[in-house]
């Protein structure tokens, strides 16, 4: 059984994903459209995952002040670090000699983690490496990767999503005051 996030966040992620497609398919495709398409595809995934994580720990994920604060506290770097820890990246938190015990049940998310990190890197390049053009092939790959992550995330069991949300929140909470 899969879990669905609050309706507002699911709709927002869906809308962003559609906008990414629309930008890519524009007949007068330009560099700005390609860049925005990559960026928007990434943000659709980011908001889907973080929105789902918040919905798993908050009763009223669309409206409550706690949910709003949690959503704002979840950032790109923390999400990347948690996902990278699942694929064995020492740079992003893997302990020497293997995954930390808390991350062990989430090993099945390795492909999702790798694809998400690649998509995040593509978004950073599209948004900040303005001296490097984004071609249609790279933009199309970013859209395909976003679709893959969204599909994989939606296929995860509620239990796995809850474990991931807990791991992500454990990373974020020490930074909160």
Secondary structure, DSSP 8 states (H G I E B T S, - for coil): ------HHHHHHHHHHHHHHHHHHH-TT--HHHHHHHHHHHHHHHHHHHHHHHHHHH-TTTTT-HHHHHHHHH--HHHHHHHHHHHTT-GGGT-BTTB--TTTGGGGGGHHHHHHHHHHHHHHHHHHH-TTS---HHHHHHHHHHHHHHHHHHHHS-HHHHHHHHHHHHHHHHTT--
